[in-house]
Amino acid sequence: MLIGIDPEWSWGERDVLALMADKCGVSADPECRSGQDVIDPERTLAALDAFAERLAAAARRGAAVLLGTGHPHRLLGFYAALADALSAAGCIVLTPAQGRCVDITTRFGLRTYNLDYVRGVAFARDPAAQRPGRETGAHTHSPLPVRTALAAAVEAGGPLPELVIGDHGWVCGAGQLGFEAIGLADTDDPALFVGEAEGSVSVVVPLDDAVRSHYYRPLTRYVLNRACLSQ
């Protein structure tokens, strides 16, 4: 899945596999088709350091930032902590297009979601699921939510984000449009790493994006400490 990235290079299966082995530490053997996937923690730490550097730079200049996730059930707390810290540092945490409808094609057909924000973090919400403001949302890889948010920011006359933080289509969609974008990605989301290799995405942190939300707390503390944003 390209999830918003339009690659400039020609990527074959072996090229993608070699990239993922380099960026994540997965096996580069195309015959390895079963067993548990592996992410090298040293690669994760190195990427977290680069991620933190981008946060620190945004905080120093009081940049406008946009945060969004396609994994709200797992990663909302991680991004919300970043939003709180960046806001406290003087950054503008943007929330454009709140409540706007987004039509996303899923394996179940076309679904209409609402763009919602909780603690400064955007995600797609099924309008029939819960009342607005609740920390529930849809798992989506689509770049349409970030495109909707960015279009609304343009329509309003700005400000536009100087940094987009997130995962899935939030990173790929923003990076493809020329915005600086950083985020998290699992090994089954190679599009973000392709974007990083081609230069449309600034930093991608390889990690398991589907564990329990409290497992990300050590990563949150690490990033905020490295970015000198701990409160």
C-alpha positions as CSV (number, residue, x, y, z in Angstrom):
1,M,0.0,0.0,0.0
2,L,1.3,3.4,-1.0
3,I,-0.9,5.3,1.6
4,G,-0.2,8.7,0.0
5,I,3.3,8.2,-1.4
6,D,3.9,8.5,-5.1
7,P,7.4,6.9,-5.5
8,E,9.8,8.5,-7.9
9,W,12.0,5.5,-8.2
10,S,11.2,2.0,-9.4
11,W,10.8,-0.3,-6.4
12,G,10.9,-4.0,-7.0
13,E,10.1,-6.6,-4.3
14,R,13.8,-7.2,-3.6
15,D,14.5,-3.5,-3.4
16,V,11.7,-3.0,-0.8
17,L,12.9,-6.0,1.2
18,A,16.5,-4.7,1.2
19,L,15.3,-1.3,2.3
20,M,13.3,-2.8,5.2
21,A,16.2,-4.9,6.2
22,D,18.4,-1.8,6.3
23,K,15.9,0.4,8.1
24,C,14.2,-2.1,10.4
25,G,16.5,-5.1,10.7
26,V,14.1,-7.6,9.2
27,S,15.4,-10.6,7.2
28,A,16.7,-9.7,3.7
29,D,16.1,-13.3,2.6
30,P,13.1,-13.4,0.2
31,E,12.7,-17.0,1.0
32,C,11.9,-16.2,4.7
33,R,8.1,-16.4,4.6
34,S,7.1,-17.5,8.1
35,G,8.0,-17.0,11.7
36,Q,8.0,-13.9,13.9
37,D,9.1,-10.6,12.4
38,V,12.0,-8.7,14.0
39,I,12.8,-5.1,14.5
40,D,16.3,-4.1,15.6
41,P,16.1,-2.0,18.8
42,E,19.3,-0.2,17.9
43,R,17.7,1.0,14.7
44,T,14.6,2.1,16.6
45,L,16.7,4.1,19.1
46,A,18.7,5.8,16.3
47,A,15.5,6.8,14.6
48,L,14.0,8.0,17.9
49,D,17.0,10.3,18.4
50,A,16.5,11.8,14.9
51,F,12.7,12.1,15.7
52,A,13.5,13.9,18.9
53,E,15.9,16.3,17.1
54,R,13.1,17.3,14.8
55,L,10.8,17.9,17.7
56,A,13.4,20.0,19.5
57,A,14.0,22.1,16.4
58,A,10.2,22.7,16.1
59,A,10.0,23.7,19.7
60,R,12.9,26.1,19.5
61,R,11.2,28.1,16.7
62,G,7.7,27.8,18.1
63,A,6.5,26.1,14.9
64,A,3.0,25.3,13.9
65,V,2.5,21.5,14.1
66,L,-0.1,19.0,13.1
67,L,-0.5,15.6,14.7
68,G,-2.6,12.7,13.5
69,T,-2.8,9.0,13.7
70,G,-4.4,6.0,12.0
71,H,-3.8,4.0,15.1
72,P,-5.8,6.0,17.7
73,H,-6.5,2.9,19.9
74,R,-2.8,2.3,20.4
75,L,-0.8,5.5,19.7
76,L,-3.1,8.4,20.7
77,G,-1.4,8.7,24.1
78,F,2.0,8.9,22.6
79,Y,1.1,11.7,20.2
80,A,-1.0,13.5,22.8
81,A,2.0,13.7,25.1
82,L,4.0,15.2,22.3
83,A,1.2,17.7,21.5
84,D,1.1,18.8,25.2
85,A,4.9,19.2,25.4
86,L,5.1,21.1,22.1
87,S,2.3,23.4,23.1
88,A,3.9,24.1,26.4
89,A,7.1,25.0,24.5
90,G,5.3,27.6,22.5
91,C,4.3,25.7,19.4
92,I,0.9,26.1,17.7
93,V,-0.9,22.7,17.7
94,L,-3.2,22.9,14.7
95,T,-6.7,21.4,14.6
96,P,-8.1,22.2,11.1
97,A,-11.2,20.6,9.7
98,Q,-12.5,19.3,13.0
99,G,-15.8,17.5,12.4
100,R,-15.4,17.5,8.6
101,C,-16.5,14.4,6.7
102,V,-14.0,12.2,5.0
103,D,-15.0,9.4,2.6
104,I,-12.5,6.5,2.8
105,T,-12.6,3.4,0.7
106,T,-12.1,0.3,2.9
107,R,-12.3,-3.4,2.4
108,F,-15.9,-3.2,3.5
109,G,-16.7,-0.5,0.9
110,L,-16.9,3.3,1.1
111,R,-17.2,4.6,4.6
112,T,-17.8,8.1,5.8
113,Y,-15.8,9.3,8.9
114,N,-15.6,12.5,10.8
115,L,-12.2,14.1,11.4
116,D,-11.9,14.6,15.1
117,Y,-9.2,15.8,17.6
118,V,-8.5,14.6,21.1
119,R,-5.8,16.5,23.0
120,G,-4.6,18.0,19.8
121,V,-4.3,14.7,17.9
122,A,-6.4,14.1,14.8
123,F,-8.0,10.8,13.8
124,A,-10.9,9.5,11.8
125,R,-14.0,8.6,13.7
126,D,-17.1,6.7,12.7
127,P,-19.9,9.2,13.3
128,A,-22.2,6.4,14.5
129,A,-19.7,5.0,17.0
130,Q,-19.3,7.5,19.9
131,R,-20.0,11.1,20.7
132,P,-17.2,13.6,19.7
133,G,-14.3,14.0,22.1
134,R,-14.1,10.4,23.1
135,E,-10.8,8.6,22.6
136,T,-12.1,6.1,20.1
137,G,-11.5,6.1,16.4
138,A,-10.9,4.2,13.2
139,H,-7.8,2.3,12.2
140,T,-7.0,3.7,8.8
141,H,-4.0,3.9,6.4
142,S,-5.6,6.5,4.2
143,P,-3.9,9.9,3.4
144,L,-7.4,11.5,2.9
145,P,-7.7,12.7,6.6
146,V,-4.4,14.7,6.4
147,R,-5.3,16.0,2.9
148,T,-8.6,17.2,4.3
149,A,-6.9,18.9,7.3
150,L,-4.3,20.6,5.1
151,A,-6.9,21.8,2.6
152,A,-9.0,23.3,5.5
153,A,-5.9,25.1,6.8
154,V,-5.3,26.6,3.4
155,E,-9.0,27.6,3.0
156,A,-8.8,29.3,6.4
157,G,-5.7,31.3,5.3
158,G,-3.3,29.4,7.6
159,P,-1.3,28.8,9.5
160,L,0.1,25.8,7.8
161,P,2.1,23.2,9.7
162,E,5.8,23.4,9.6
163,L,6.0,19.8,10.9
164,V,3.5,16.9,10.6
165,I,3.8,14.1,13.1
166,G,2.0,10.8,12.9
167,D,1.8,7.5,11.1
168,H,0.3,5.8,8.1
169,G,-1.3,8.2,5.7
170,W,-0.7,11.2,7.9
171,V,3.0,11.0,7.3
172,C,2.9,9.8,3.7
173,G,0.2,12.2,2.6
174,A,1.8,15.2,4.2
175,G,5.3,14.3,3.0
176,Q,4.1,13.8,-0.6
177,L,2.6,17.3,-0.5
178,G,6.0,18.8,0.5
179,F,5.4,19.2,4.3
180,E,8.1,18.1,6.7
181,A,6.8,14.8,8.1
182,I,8.0,12.4,10.8
183,G,6.4,9.4,12.3
184,L,6.3,5.8,13.4
185,A,5.9,2.7,11.2
186,D,5.7,-1.1,11.5
187,T,7.4,-3.5,9.2
188,D,4.1,-4.0,7.2
189,D,4.1,-0.3,6.3
190,P,7.0,0.0,3.9
191,A,5.6,3.1,2.2
192,L,6.9,5.4,5.0
193,F,10.4,4.0,4.6
194,V,10.2,4.4,0.9
195,G,9.3,8.0,1.4
196,E,12.2,8.4,3.8
197,A,14.6,6.9,1.3
198,E,13.4,9.2,-1.5
199,G,13.4,12.3,0.8
200,S,9.7,13.1,1.0
201,V,9.6,11.9,4.6
202,S,12.1,13.2,7.1
203,V,12.2,10.5,9.8
204,V,10.6,7.1,10.3
205,V,10.9,5.2,13.6
206,P,10.5,1.4,13.1
207,L,8.4,-0.2,15.8
208,D,5.5,-2.5,16.5
209,D,2.5,-0.2,16.2
210,A,-0.1,-2.5,17.6
211,V,0.9,-3.3,21.2
212,R,-1.0,-2.0,24.2
213,S,-0.9,1.7,24.5
214,H,0.9,1.8,27.8
215,Y,3.9,0.0,26.3
216,Y,4.7,3.2,24.5
217,R,5.2,5.2,27.6
218,P,9.0,4.5,27.9
219,L,9.4,5.7,24.2
220,T,7.4,8.8,25.1
221,R,9.7,9.6,28.0
222,Y,12.8,8.9,25.9
223,V,11.7,11.2,23.1
224,L,10.7,14.0,25.3
225,N,13.9,13.8,27.3
226,R,16.0,13.7,24.2
227,A,14.1,16.7,22.8
228,C,14.5,18.6,26.1
229,L,10.7,18.8,26.3
230,S,10.1,16.9,29.5
231,Q,7.8,18.8,31.9
